[in-house]
Amino acid sequence: MKAEEFMREKGISIGDYVRIIKEEEGEEVEYRGIVMPPYELSEGDTIVIKLDNGYNIGIALKKIKIIEVLEKAKAKPEVHFKAELEPKEGLPNVTILGTGGTIASRIDYETGAVYPAFTAEELAKAVPEIFEIANVKPKLLFNIFSEDMKPKHWVKIAHEVANSLNSGDYGVVVAHGTDTMGYTAAALSFMLRDLTKPVILVGAQRSSDRPSSDAAMNLICAVKMATSEVAEVMVVMHGETGDTYCLAHRGTKVRKMHTSRRDAFRSINDIPIAKIWSNGRVEFLRQDYRRRGDGEVWVDDKLEEKVALVKIYPGISSEIIDFFVDKGYKGIVIEGTGLGHTPNDMIPAIKRAVEEGVAVCMTSQCLYGRVNMNVYATGRRLLKAGVIPCEDMLPETAYVKLMWVLGHTQDLKEVREMMLKNYAGEITPYTKPNTYLI
């Protein structure tokens, strides 16, 4: 029996609050929750309910002994959104660009289910506190999962950001999925030139239907940071597991370091720019940031997309390097071991790549610390083969930067010079001892 037939037979509708007795290893276990729409990947033999704690659980139909409706589904209230919001005098204008992700979600009042927000207007209306900080102008660019983000999306975001800032906005917030937010932050950091206003990327680790959601506070802190004097691309997310403060991270130095924690984002080899407290107070942790100023931002969107990111592991074959060379790739970023190494038997393939005009750059999978390829013989051989050491750049930042650099030149001498030039805070001058696992 499939779930739909089962529900019809029992007189149960989506959105009903039910009690289920399930038999589990000879014992009876009780669950209570709201009946959810079936998951697309389900084979139809499972009923899904949202528990009182906000989590969803699937229960196999064959294990259900008793199911009863405790409360019928409530009618969904009509929600109307105005096309435009009335601006408040004296507040700065901030645009929120919707691109998708967990933060861009809405709750269906009838079922408790979470769906992507149809418009950025819905996203903004869900957090009314932001209208006390700024006159928010929402705009939906696209609604995709962050794993589906491509360089063409980075370019579109960059142009929309520039248009908003050049039209008089005080700052821009980009709502984005967390999984690839670091890549987009790095891309915007390199593409937005002569930036004179804040650009904030923000997301949520937990969706709006969960009691522990970080979506609202992250968005509030992001809008607050968008009204600050920091004219940089930043990522604003929870700074600790509670609801005390968020952190503003430089867009080229930030990485998602945990799959599910609310404080998943960390600045690597650097310290965050600021703490943004839940009451709106901003505490700056450093003073070496770019200041707000006058002038128009412009978009330098030349990107070479045929760039690969390769992680070194025991037993890796040099065929991987040969594959990318044979496929016409223009650049390869290696996430090497330790100080920046590969197995020695890969060096001939890397040397061949460089000789055929492919830019090969070295980062470290250690993340913390910096590449130093002069310490051991393997590193020196790689340097002799033409590998470009990328200082303390994150692998994903180096990957995005190499795409941007190769969009401007494919002369390997010029590529080296540009990769080792600090454009957006991606390279710190020296390793700071107080930045490890902070």
Summary of the structure (lengths in Angstrom):
residues: 438
radius of gyration: 24.9
end to end distance: 52.7
largest distance: 74.0
contacts: 1479
relative contact order: 0.09
helix: 26%
strand: 26%
